[in-house]
């Protein structure tokens, strides 16, 4: 039996086809939407350009914007976790050459 490989020569797997790892994945789309929500909420000023209802004497215009500070942080963390999950999946596909 003749073989092209030496007995102790390591077998290198073929690198995965770049087309097998899509550029746009559901995780990336959701991460983009999670980052877009706070931006749209703050730019859509007519939705909060009013004084009523007040919270503790603070007009709606101010407390609504301040409420978006922690809400934006939650959306940003969600986007980070989605991108991290997607990157781990991409790395697994690159190292194993398998499908997602």
C-alpha positions as CSV (number, residue, x, y, z in Angstrom):
1,X,0.0,0.0,0.0
2,X,1.4,3.3,-1.0
3,X,0.4,6.5,0.7
4,X,1.3,10.1,0.0
5,X,1.6,10.8,3.7
6,X,4.5,9.9,5.9
7,X,3.4,7.7,8.9
8,X,4.0,10.5,11.5
9,X,3.0,13.5,9.3
10,X,0.1,15.4,10.9
11,X,-3.0,15.8,8.8
12,X,-4.0,19.4,8.5
13,X,-7.7,20.0,8.0
14,X,-8.8,22.2,5.1
15,X,-9.7,25.7,6.2
16,X,-13.4,26.4,6.1
17,X,-14.8,28.1,3.1
18,X,-15.3,31.8,3.9
19,X,-18.7,31.5,2.4
20,X,-19.7,29.0,5.1
21,X,-19.5,31.7,7.8
22,X,-22.2,34.3,6.8
23,X,-21.3,38.0,7.4
24,X,-24.8,38.8,8.7
25,X,-26.2,36.5,11.4
26,X,-29.3,36.8,13.5
27,X,-27.1,37.7,16.5
28,X,-25.5,40.6,14.7
29,X,-28.9,41.9,13.5
30,X,-30.3,41.8,17.0
31,X,-27.2,43.5,18.4
32,X,-27.6,46.3,15.8
33,X,-31.3,46.7,16.7
34,X,-30.4,46.7,20.4
35,X,-28.0,49.6,19.8
36,X,-30.5,51.4,17.5
37,X,-33.4,51.4,20.0
38,X,-32.0,54.0,22.4
39,X,-30.8,56.2,19.6
40,X,-34.2,56.3,17.9
41,X,-36.0,56.8,21.3
42,X,-33.9,59.9,22.0
43,X,-34.0,61.3,18.5
44,X,-37.8,61.0,18.3
45,X,-38.3,64.1,20.4
46,X,-42.0,64.6,19.7
47,X,-42.7,61.5,21.8
48,X,-41.4,63.1,25.0
49,X,-41.7,66.8,24.4
50,X,-44.2,67.5,27.1
51,X,-44.3,68.3,30.8
52,X,-47.0,65.9,32.1
53,X,-46.8,63.4,33.8
54,X,-44.5,64.7,36.4
55,X,-42.5,62.4,38.7
56,X,-41.6,64.0,42.0
57,X,-42.0,67.5,40.6
58,X,-39.7,66.7,37.6
59,X,-41.3,67.2,34.2
60,X,-41.7,64.2,31.9
61,X,-39.2,65.7,29.4
62,X,-36.3,65.4,32.0
63,X,-37.1,62.2,33.8
64,X,-37.8,60.3,30.5
65,X,-34.4,61.2,29.2
66,X,-32.8,60.2,32.6
67,X,-34.7,56.9,32.5
68,X,-33.0,56.1,29.2
69,X,-29.5,56.2,30.7
70,X,-29.8,52.8,32.5
71,X,-32.1,51.4,29.8
72,X,-29.5,52.2,27.2
73,X,-26.9,50.4,29.3
74,X,-29.1,47.3,29.4
75,X,-29.5,47.5,25.6
76,X,-25.7,47.9,25.2
77,X,-24.9,44.9,27.4
78,X,-27.4,42.8,25.4
79,X,-25.7,43.9,22.2
80,X,-22.3,43.0,23.7
81,X,-23.5,39.6,24.8
82,X,-25.0,38.9,21.4
83,X,-21.8,39.9,19.6
84,X,-19.7,37.8,22.0
85,X,-21.9,34.8,21.4
86,X,-21.6,35.3,17.6
87,X,-17.8,35.6,17.8
88,X,-17.5,32.4,19.8
89,X,-19.6,30.6,17.2
90,X,-17.5,32.0,14.4
91,X,-14.3,30.9,16.1
92,X,-15.8,27.4,16.6
93,X,-16.6,27.3,12.8
94,X,-13.1,28.4,11.9
95,X,-11.3,26.0,14.2
96,X,-13.5,22.9,13.6
97,X,-14.5,23.7,10.1
98,X,-18.0,22.5,11.0
99,X,-21.3,24.2,10.5
100,X,-22.9,26.4,13.1
